[in-house]
């Protein structure tokens, strides 16, 4: 078994602000409407690259196809549940030439969010073997996360991680734990721990590989955590800078935006 650990400091999102942002996203989604296969914004402009192919918009059973210019992968989004007072459950299906990935996301009590759960499974196409199969689960207890971030800076870290993930593969399994603390400057100091182990007879092999490649693996892990922190700060910083109306306008702009066509070379004279 190998344990990789690294800590980063990131921008904080307080509960009230998180609830406000989530409410804007959900209200914006519910402000759209279906017209045939099209999804229309409040101003009547169609949402780009999204088609409703089955069911009623934002109702259980609704199925959407997402497309992007030049992409060969097929992406579908299914609504399993959409109840603001209970749960929102979405499922995404991606089918490429050599891989199928199915993921589901469940948000408990969307109007007063308390728990986020995700689950996924990947499988190679027929004949690709078991190495192309794997599954994973993730869980974020929002109440426990807020409680941990409300502790005074320097207080002992919580024993039970509010955010966890588990990945399983034929060659091994990994567990990820995130524990936040309040930093002196008000940001979040997040401890990230990854436990990796081989499965059954493969455990000695996995241990040997991790021992030999220990330094590159640890450096790669730290780099990945640092990059995730950079991306979080960039995304959250942008969101926190917007008021509700500005955020809603930005969502509308992005929803209607289509990728610009590739420029073509001018014909030779």
N, C-alpha and C positions, 0 to 999 in steps of 0.2 A: 504494500500500500504506500502511496506517495501523497503527501499533502503539500499543495502549493498555496502560498498566502501572500497577499499584497494589499495595501491600503491606499485609498485616494480620498481627496477632499473635493466635494462637488457642491454646486449651488443647491440650496434647500428650497423645497416647495412646501409651504405651510398648509395645514389641512383646509383652512378656509379658501385659500387661493386655489388649491387643487380641486375642491368641490366646484368653485366658480368656473374654472377652465373646463372641467368635465361637463358641466351643465351647458356651456356654450356649444361644445362639440355635439352633444346629444340633441339640443334644441335645433341646431343647424341641420342635422340629419333628418329630424322630424319635420323640418320646414320644406323639404323636398317632396315631390310627388311623382307618381308614375303616369306615363301616357304611352300606352302600348309598350314597346320595348325601351322607350326612353325614360330617363330620370331627369326631371326638370327642377331647376332652382326656383326660388321665389319670383325672380324676374322673368321666368319663362325660358331662360337659357339652358340648354341641355348639359348635363354632366358629361365630361369627355371620357371616352373609352370605357363606359359602363353600359351594359345592356341587361334589362330584366327579361329573363327567358322563361321563368316559371313563377306562378303564385302572384300574390299582391304585395306591393311595395311595403317593406318593413313589417311584414306579417310572417308568422311562423310558416315555413315552407317556401318562402321567397328564395329564388336562386338567380344570381347575377353572374354574368360573364365579364371578366375584365380583360381588356386587350391593350396592347401597346404597339405602336408602329415598328415593324421589323422583327418583333418577338415571335418565336415559334412555340413557346411554352403556352399551355392552356391553363388559365387561372379562373376558378369559380369561387364565389362567395355565397354561402347559404345562411339564412337566418333561422336558427332553431327556436329561439325565444326572443321576444322584445317586449319586456314589461318593466317600465321604469321603477315601479314599486317593489319588484321582486328580483328579476334577473334578466340580463341580456346575454344571449349565447350565440356566437357566430362561429362558423366553420369555413375554413379555406381549403381548397383542393388545388394542388398544382401538379400538372402532368407534363413532363418533358419527354424527350426521346428515350432516356434511359432511367428515369426515376419518377416515382409518384410520392408526393408528400401531402399528408392530410393533417391539418392543425385545427384545434378548437380553442376558443377563448370564452371564458365565463366571467361576467362581472356581477357580483352579488349586490343587491340593493343599490342600483345605479344612482338614485337620487340622494342616497346617503351611503356611499360606497364603503364597504368594509372588507371585501375579499375579492382577489383576482386569481383565477386559476387558468392554466393553459396546459394543453396536452397535444402531443404530436406523434406521428408515426411516418417513417419513410420506408419505401420498399422499391427495389429495383425491378425492372421489367423482367418478364419470364426469361429464365436462362442466365440471369445475372448473378445468381448465387446468394448465399446468406450474408455475405459481407456487405451487401447493399441494403441490409435491413437494420432498423434501429427504432427506438422509441424514447420519449422523454415526457416529463411532467414538471410543471413549475407552479409555485404557490406564493402569493404575496398577501400577508395578513396586514391590512392597512392600519387597523387599530393598534396592533402590536408595534408596527413601524413608527407611528406617531408617538406612542408611549416611550419608545426607546430614544427618540430624538428630543423628547422633552426633559430628559435627565440632564443634570448639570454637566458642563464640560469637565472631563476628567473622571467622571463617575465610572464604575466598573461596567463593562459591556454586558448586554443582556445574555443570559445563558442560552435561550432558544432563539435561533435566527428567524426574524420575521419574513425573510425572503429566501426561498430554497428552490432548487431545481435538481432533477435526477435524470441522468441519461443512461440508457442501456443499449449495449451492442453485443454481438457474439464474442468479440474480443475482450470486452471489459465493461466496466460501468464507472460513472463519475457522479459525484454529488457536489453541488455548489451551495454555499451558504453566504448570505450577506447580512452583516450586522452594522447598523448605523449608530453613530454617536454625535452629539452636538459639539462642534468645534468652537474654539474661543471667539472666532469672528462671526459666528451664527450659521456658518455653512454646515454641511454634513460631512463627517469623517466616516467613511464606509470601509469596513474590513471585509475583504473578499477571500474566501477559502475554498479551494477545490481539492477534493479527495478523489484519487484515481486508483483503481485496482483492476487486475485481470480477473477473469471468471474461470472458476474450476481449474482444469489442468493448465490453462494458459497463464495463471498467476505468476509462476516463476519466470516465464518468458517476458511478461509485461514488466515485472520488477527489474529484470536484467536490462531491458531496453531503456527504461526510465533511468536506471543507474548510469548507463553508458552515455545517454543523451541528456543527463540531468541539467547541466548548465544551459544549453540551448532551450530546453523545455521551460525552465524557470524564467529565462529572459523573455521567451515568447509569451509566457503567461503574463508577466508584468507589463510587457508592451501592450498586450490585448486589453488589460484592465485600464491602463493609462489612456489608451485610445478611446475606450468606451466612456471614460470620464470626460474626455475632450468633446466627444459627440453629445453627451448629456448636457454639458455646460452650454454648448452652442445652441442646441434645440431648446432647452429650458430657458436660457437667457433671452432667446427670441420671443418665446411665449410670454414670459413675465413682463416684457417691455410693452406688450399690447394690452389695451383695455378690451372689455367684452365686445364693443362695437367694431373696433379695429380688427380683432381676431375673427369675428364673424365675416367681415369684408374680405380678409385674407383667405379664409376657407372658401368663400365663394369664388375668388379669383383663381385659386389653385384647382378647384373642382372643374371649372370651365376651361382651364388652360390646356391646349393641345401642343404636343411637341412640334416645334417648327420643322418644316421640311428641310432635308439635307440640301445644301446649295449645289447646284449643278455647274459643271465647268462650261464656260462659254465656248461655242463652237469656233473652231479655228477658221480664220479668214482666208 
